[in-house]
């Protein structure tokens, strides 16, 4: 659970890796299937320790994993029934001589429903990661029956009906209580609506050779990754050496945005924070964030001095998009030089409107853009729905077009760089509890702080995502979660060592994400 590298392959990448493990690395396929089925049986026993299990085994390897699971449960004394696709061999050689009640899946809806009603737990081993498009009629009939039982469902590798590459659903789909992924979670179970269908998402090690970054298009932001990449203060240091951030935020009616971003930056460990706000917000900022040094935004000399004394600029929360603000921000970009720059909110809207002429044709390579889908749509000249439907493509296209690292907020949030060879960084800690105005301001402050502390833009975005998401989880406020609670929760999140241990206590587990609903 503390692993620094948890790969996130697509279905096709997973299939290619599986072939390489068998054909090149010499791992026998029966060994992988045996490990998958038995390990999934162990997970099932921990999640659902009592009751009758009905296993639905499809015709392919996913069904084979289900057969091994059924055999393992039977040998452990658990009541189990195995309903197999008619195209599976009979007797199934994977049973190794064990006799398990069941037989072919009934082709009559009433009889199928009756068999499933006997289940306290249903195991979905119908379709694997290679399936594209809607399930065929016979499979769709079984999926409808499974969902109608109301019994908890454990899906093997991916819920049947979810596209492993995109998370899309084109027909009937299994709604799982939990999903056990073999080797690594598939990208489609982290993208919506696939994430919702997967429920609690677990991944188990089954004997694969080591994954490499080039094997996959993404990697998960885990506690192990965060611990390995977060900056650490040396024993002897001072405020200027711990990162100097210039935050440009707030306007007459949006003072809270500046306050939240400032708190997020300070709680993320920045050593020296300067906040450039209009005169009307100075008393608000002084009262709410006395730790920040105020800069008069309308004083060019004061702003220039603040920029010269800062390592990083973060701009956008509550900033406004009037022509004066556009000129001010464009001037800062012109003077920023090699400093890392983070743009969020209204700064992104100004960029999309073509009002930041000093951004340049490709943009500074040290920049971090943090759009939500609406802002990303304006930057790409698309609709918000298109961005939300294809977030991976949108994040990568933004990074290419603007020559910057992009943190695309969403479900899940993800970080893409302009370098095609870099895998996506995908957040594992976000939830719908974060859907409240002001959360992005805290994220801006946190990302700006990590940039100022000297880490790469992609790492800064990943750290900000991980720790703000963890802070939200630790707050325990559910739908009542406030941005201020996230900012203050960074204290606990950054102070946790070894976070992410699964309560199941299985050494084979490499991932255990809670249900998103």
C-alpha positions in Angstrom: 0.0 0.0 0.0 3.0 2.3 0.4 4.3 1.5 -3.0 5.8 4.5 -4.9 4.8 3.1 -8.3 1.3 1.8 -8.9 0.8 1.6 -12.7 -2.5 2.4 -14.4 -2.6 0.6 -17.7 -5.3 0.7 -20.3 -6.9 -2.6 -21.1 -4.8 -3.0 -24.2 -1.6 -2.2 -22.3 -2.5 -4.7 -19.7 -3.0 -7.4 -22.4 0.4 -6.6 -23.9 2.0 -6.8 -20.5 0.3 -10.1 -19.8 1.6 -11.5 -23.1 5.2 -10.3 -22.4 5.1 -11.9 -18.9 4.1 -15.2 -20.5 6.1 -15.2 -23.7 9.2 -13.2 -22.8 9.6 -13.5 -19.1 8.5 -17.1 -18.9 5.7 -16.8 -16.4 3.2 -19.6 -17.1 -0.3 -18.5 -17.8 -1.8 -21.1 -15.5 0.3 -19.7 -12.6 -1.0 -16.2 -13.2 -4.6 -17.5 -13.3 -4.1 -19.6 -10.2 -2.6 -16.7 -8.3 -5.4 -14.3 -9.5 -8.2 -16.6 -8.5 -6.8 -17.6 -5.1 -5.9 -14.0 -4.2 -9.3 -12.8 -5.2 -10.8 -15.5 -3.1 -8.8 -14.2 -0.1 -10.0 -10.7 -0.7 -13.6 -11.9 -1.0 -13.3 -13.8 2.3 -12.1 -10.6 4.1 -14.7 -8.4 2.5 -17.6 -10.9 2.8 -16.8 -13.4 5.4 -20.1 -15.2 5.5 -22.8 -16.6 3.2 -23.2 -18.4 -0.1 -21.2 -17.2 -3.0 -22.4 -17.6 -6.6 -19.6 -17.3 -9.2 -20.4 -16.3 -12.8 -17.7 -17.6 -15.1 -17.5 -16.3 -18.7 -15.9 -18.1 -21.6 -12.5 -16.3 -21.4 -9.6 -15.8 -19.0 -11.7 -13.7 -16.7 -14.1 -16.6 -16.3 -11.1 -18.9 -15.7 -10.1 -16.6 -12.8 -13.6 -17.1 -11.5 -13.4 -20.9 -11.7 -10.1 -20.8 -9.7 -11.8 -18.6 -7.1 -14.8 -20.9 -6.8 -12.5 -23.9 -6.4 -10.4 -22.1 -3.7 -13.6 -21.2 -1.7 -14.9 -24.7 -2.0 -11.7 -26.2 -0.7 -11.8 -23.8 2.2 -15.3 -25.0 3.1 -17.3 -22.0 1.9 -20.7 -22.6 0.3 -20.3 -21.8 -3.4 -22.1 -22.3 -6.6 -20.4 -22.0 -10.1 -22.5 -20.9 -13.1 -20.5 -21.1 -16.2 -20.8 -19.9 -19.8 -22.0 -22.8 -22.0 -18.8 -22.4 -24.0 -16.5 -23.3 -21.1 -15.2 -26.9 -21.1 -17.1 -29.4 -19.0 -15.7 -30.7 -16.7 -13.6 -27.6 -16.4 -9.9 -28.6 -16.1 -9.3 -25.6 -13.8 -11.4 -27.4 -11.1 -8.6 -29.9 -10.6 -11.2 -32.6 -9.9 -13.3 -30.6 -7.4 -17.0 -30.9 -7.8 -18.9 -27.6 -7.3 -22.6 -27.2 -7.5 -23.9 -25.2 -10.4 -23.5 -25.9 -14.1 -24.2 -23.8 -17.2 -25.9 -20.5 -16.7 -29.7 -21.0 -17.1 -30.9 -19.6 -20.4 -34.3 -18.8 -18.8 -34.6 -15.5 -17.0 -36.8 -16.9 -14.2 -34.4 -19.8 -13.4 -31.4 -17.5 -13.6 -33.0 -15.1 -11.2 -33.8 -17.9 -8.8 -30.2 -19.2 -8.8 -28.9 -15.7 -8.1 -31.4 -15.1 -5.3 -29.6 -17.8 -3.4 -26.4 -15.7 -3.4 -25.2 -13.7 -0.4 -22.3 -12.6 -2.7 -22.1 -12.7 -6.5 -18.7 -12.8 -8.3 -18.6 -11.2 -11.7 -16.2 -13.1 -13.9 -18.2 -12.6 -17.1 -16.2 -10.2 -19.3 -12.6 -9.1 -19.1 -10.5 -6.1 -20.0 -10.5 -6.8 -23.7 -14.2 -6.2 -24.3 -15.2 -3.1 -26.3 -18.7 -1.8 -26.9 -21.9 -3.1 -25.4 -22.2 -6.6 -24.1 -23.9 -9.1 -26.4 -27.6 -9.9 -25.7 -26.8 -13.1 -23.7 -24.3 -11.4 -21.5 -26.5 -8.3 -21.1 -29.3 -10.6 -19.8 -27.1 -12.0 -17.1 -25.8 -8.6 -16.1 -29.4 -7.3 -15.7 -30.2 -10.3 -13.5 -27.1 -9.7 -11.4 -28.0 -6.1 -10.7 -31.6 -7.0 -9.9 -30.6 -9.3 -7.0 -29.4 -6.5 -4.8 -26.7 -8.8 -3.5 -23.1 -7.3 -3.2 -21.0 -8.0 -6.3 -17.3 -8.6 -6.4 -16.0 -7.9 -9.9 -12.8 -9.6 -11.2 -10.4 -7.2 -12.8 -13.1 -4.9 -14.1 -16.9 -4.8 -13.9 -18.5 -6.4 -17.0 -19.6 -3.7 -19.4 -17.0 -1.1 -18.5 -14.4 -0.2 -21.2 -11.0 -0.8 -19.6 -9.4 2.0 -21.7 -11.9 4.8 -21.3 -14.3 3.9 -18.5 -17.2 4.3 -20.8 -20.4 2.2 -20.6 -22.3 1.5 -23.8 -24.8 -1.0 -22.6 -25.6 -3.1 -19.6 -23.0 -2.9 -16.9 -22.4 -4.7 -13.6 -22.6 -2.4 -10.5 -20.0 -3.9 -8.2 -19.6 -3.3 -4.5 -15.9 -4.0 -5.0 -13.5 -4.8 -7.8 -10.3 -6.8 -7.5 -7.8 -5.8 -10.2 -5.0 -8.2 -11.1 -1.5 -6.6 -11.1 -2.7 -3.0 -11.4 -6.0 -1.0 -11.6 -7.1 -0.5 -15.1 -7.5 3.1 -16.4 -11.2 2.5 -17.1 -12.0 1.8 -13.4 -10.5 5.2 -12.4 -12.4 7.2 -15.1 -16.2 7.9 -14.7 -18.6 6.2 -15.1 -16.3 3.2 -14.8 -15.1 4.3 -11.4 -18.6 4.4 -10.0 -19.4 0.9 -11.3 -16.2 -0.5 -9.7 -17.1 0.4 -6.2 -14.2 -0.2 -3.7 -11.2 -0.7 -5.9 -8.5 -3.1 -4.9 -5.4 -4.3 -6.8 -3.4 -7.5 -5.9 0.0 -8.8 -6.9 -0.3 -12.1 -8.8 3.3 -12.9 -9.9 3.8 -10.4 -12.8 7.4 -9.2 -13.5 8.0 -5.6 -12.5 6.0 -2.9 -14.4 8.0 -0.2 -16.0 6.8 3.4 -16.7 6.9 2.8 -20.4 4.5 -0.1 -20.0 1.6 2.2 -19.1 0.0 5.5 -19.8 -0.5 6.5 -16.2 0.5 6.0 -12.6 -1.4 6.5 -9.4 -0.6 9.2 -6.9 -0.2 7.0 -3.9 1.1 7.7 -0.3 4.3 6.0 -1.3 4.7 8.2 -4.3 4.0 11.3 -2.3 6.5 10.3 0.5 9.2 9.7 -2.1 8.6 13.1 -3.9 7.7 15.6 -1.3 10.4 18.2 -0.5 12.0 18.0 3.0 13.4 20.9 4.9 17.0 20.4 6.0 17.7 20.5 9.7 19.3 24.0 9.4 17.5 26.4 7.1 15.7 29.7 7.0 12.4 31.2 5.6 13.9 32.3 2.3 15.5 28.9 1.6 12.2 27.2 2.3 10.5 28.7 -0.8 9.3 32.2 -1.6 5.9 32.5 -3.3 4.2 35.5 -4.8 0.5 34.9 -4.9 -1.6 37.3 -7.1 -5.2 36.8 -6.2 -8.5 38.4 -5.0 -10.7 41.3 -6.1 -13.3 43.5 -4.5 -16.0 40.7 -4.4 -13.6 37.7 -4.2 -11.4 38.3 -1.2 -12.0 34.8 0.1 -10.2 33.3 -2.9 -7.0 35.1 -1.9 -7.4 34.1 1.8 -8.0 30.4 0.9 -5.1 30.2 -1.6 -2.8 31.9 1.0 -3.8 29.4 3.7 -3.2 26.5 1.3 0.3 27.8 0.5 1.3 28.3 4.1 0.0 25.0 5.2 2.0 23.3 2.4 5.2 24.5 3.9 6.2 27.6 1.9 8.7 29.7 3.8 7.9 33.2 2.7 4.5 34.1 1.2 3.8 37.5 -0.4 0.2 38.1 -1.5 -0.6 40.9 -4.0 -4.1 42.2 -3.4 -6.0 45.4 -4.2 -6.1 48.1 -1.5 -9.7 47.1 -0.6 -8.6 43.7 0.6 -5.6 44.6 2.7 -7.5 44.6 6.0 -9.3 41.4 5.2 -6.0 39.6 4.4 -4.3 41.1 7.4 -7.0 39.7 9.7 -7.5 36.3 8.0 -3.8 35.5 7.2 -1.5 37.6 9.3 1.4 35.3 8.4 1.4 36.6 4.7 3.3 39.7 3.7 1.0 42.0 1.8 1.9 43.7 -1.5 0.0 46.6 -2.9 -1.0 45.2 -6.3 -1.6 48.7 -7.9 1.9 49.9 -7.0 4.2 48.8 -9.9 7.4 49.3 -7.9 6.1 47.3 -4.9 4.9 44.5 -7.2 8.3 44.5 -9.1 10.2 44.2 -5.8 8.0 41.4 -4.6 8.5 39.5 -7.9 12.3 40.0 -7.7 12.3 38.6 -4.2 10.2 35.5 -5.0 11.0 32.1 -6.5 7.5 31.4 -8.0 4.4 33.2 -9.1 0.9 31.8 -8.6 -2.0 33.8 -10.0 -5.7 33.6 -10.7 -8.0 32.9 -7.8 -10.7 35.6 -7.6 -8.5 37.9 -9.8 -11.0 39.2 -12.2 -10.7 39.5 -16.0 -10.9 43.3 -16.6 -8.3 44.9 -19.0 -6.3 46.4 -16.1 -5.9 43.0 -14.5 -4.9 41.5 -17.9 -2.2 44.1 -18.4 -0.9 43.6 -14.8 -0.7 39.8 -15.2 0.8 40.0 -18.7 3.5 42.3 -17.3 4.3 39.8 -14.5 4.7 37.0 -17.1 7.1 39.2 -19.1 9.2 39.8 -16.0 9.0 36.4 -14.5 11.9 35.0 -16.5 12.8 31.5 -15.6 10.6 31.4 -12.5 8.0 28.7 -12.4 4.5 30.1 -12.9 1.1 28.6 -11.8 -2.0 29.9 -13.5 -5.5 29.2 -12.2 -9.1 30.5 -12.5 -9.3 34.0 -14.0 -5.6 33.8 -15.1 -6.6 30.9 -17.3 -9.6 32.7 -18.6 -7.4 35.6 -19.6 -5.0 33.1 -21.3 -7.9 31.5 -23.2 -9.1 35.0 -24.3 -5.6 35.7 -25.8 -5.0 38.6 -23.4 -1.6 37.3 -22.1 0.7 38.1 -25.0 3.8 37.3 -23.1 2.8 33.7 -22.6 4.6 33.0 -25.9 3.9 30.6 -28.7 4.5 27.5 -26.6 4.4 28.8 -23.1 7.1 28.5 -20.4 8.2 25.0 -19.8 8.2 25.6 -16.0 4.5 26.5 -15.9 1.7 24.7 -14.2 -1.9 25.2 -15.4 -4.7 24.1 -13.1 -8.1 24.3 -15.0 -11.4 22.7 -14.2 -13.3 21.3 -17.2 -15.0 24.6 -18.0 -11.7 26.5 -18.1 -10.1 23.6 -20.0 -12.9 23.9 -22.5 -12.3 27.6 -23.1 -8.6 26.9 -23.5 -9.2 24.2 -26.0 -12.3 25.8 -27.7 -14.4 22.8 -26.9 -17.4 22.2 -24.7 -17.2 21.3 -21.0 -19.0 18.0 -21.8 -16.4 17.0 -24.4 -13.6 17.7 -21.8 -15.4 15.7 -19.1 -16.1 12.8 -21.5 -12.5 12.6 -22.7 -10.3 14.0 -19.8 -7.1 12.1 -20.7 -7.1 13.4 -24.2 -8.0 16.9 -23.0 -5.2 17.0 -20.4 -2.6 15.8 -22.9 -3.8 18.2 -25.6 -3.7 21.2 -23.2 -0.2 20.3 -22.2 0.9 20.1 -25.9 -0.8 23.2 -27.0 0.4 25.4 -24.2 3.8 23.8 -23.6 3.0 23.5 -19.9 2.3 20.9 -17.3 -1.5 20.7 -16.8 -3.4 19.7 -13.7 -6.9 19.0 -15.0 -9.4 18.9 -12.1 -12.2 16.4 -12.2 -13.1 12.8 -11.3 -10.3 11.9 -11.2 -8.0 14.8 -11.4 -4.8 14.2 -13.4 -1.5 15.8 -14.3 -0.1 15.7 -17.8 3.2 17.1 -19.1 4.1 18.3 -22.6 6.4 15.3 -22.9 4.5 12.4 -24.6 6.7 9.8 -22.9 5.7 11.0 -19.4 2.8 8.9 -17.8 -0.2 10.7 -16.5 -0.3 11.2 -12.8 -3.8 10.2 -11.6 -5.2 11.2 -8.2 -6.4 8.5 -5.9 -7.7 10.7 -3.0 -10.4 13.0 -4.6 -14.1 12.7 -4.0 -17.3 14.5 -4.7 -17.0 16.1 -1.3 -14.5 18.5 -2.9 -17.2 19.9 -5.3 -17.5 23.2 -3.6 -16.4 26.7 -4.6 -13.1 27.6 -3.1 -11.5 24.2 -3.2 -9.5 25.1 -6.3 -8.1 28.2 -4.5 -6.6 25.9 -1.7 -5.2 23.7 -4.5 -3.6 26.7 -6.2 -1.9 27.8 -3.0 -0.6 24.3 -2.3 0.7 23.8 -5.8 2.3 27.2 -5.8 4.0 26.3 -2.5 5.5 23.1 -3.8 6.7 24.9 -6.9 8.4 27.5 -4.8 10.0 24.8 -2.7 11.8 23.6 -5.8 10.0 20.6 -7.2 9.2 19.9 -10.8 5.7 21.3 -12.0 4.3 17.8 -12.5 5.5 16.7 -9.0 4.1 20.0 -7.5 0.7 19.3 -9.1 0.7 15.7 -8.0 1.7 16.6 -4.4 -1.0 19.3 -4.2 -3.6 16.8 -5.5 -2.6 14.1 -3.1 -2.3 16.1 0.0 -5.4 18.2 -0.4 -7.4 15.1 -1.2 -6.0 13.4 1.8 -6.7 16.4 3.9 -10.4 16.4 2.7 -10.6 12.7 3.6 -9.1 13.2 7.1 -11.5 16.1 7.8 -14.4 13.6 7.9 -17.0 16.2 7.0 -18.5 14.5 4.0 -20.8 16.8 2.0 -20.4 19.5 4.6 -16.7 19.8 3.8 -15.4 23.4 3.5 -12.3 24.7 1.7 -11.0 26.1 5.0 -11.2 22.6 6.5 -9.0 21.3 3.7 -6.4 24.0 4.2 -6.2 23.3 7.9 -6.3 19.6 7.2 -3.0 19.8 5.3 -1.4 19.9 8.7 -2.4 16.3 9.4 -2.0 15.1 5.8 1.6 16.3 5.6 2.3 14.9 9.0 1.2 11.4 8.2 3.8 8.7 7.7 2.8 5.4 6.0 -0.7 6.5 5.1 -2.7 4.2 2.9 -2.4 0.9 4.8 -5.4 -1.3 4.0 -7.5 -2.7 6.9 -7.7 -6.0 5.1 -4.1 -6.8 6.0 -3.3 -8.9 2.9 0.4 -8.7 1.8 -0.6 -9.1 -1.8 -2.6 -5.9 -1.8 -1.0 -3.0 -3.7 -4.1 -0.7 -3.7 -7.3 -0.3 -1.7 -9.5 2.7 -2.6 -12.8 3.2 -0.9 -16.1 3.3 -2.8 -16.7 6.7 -4.4 -20.4 6.6 -3.3 
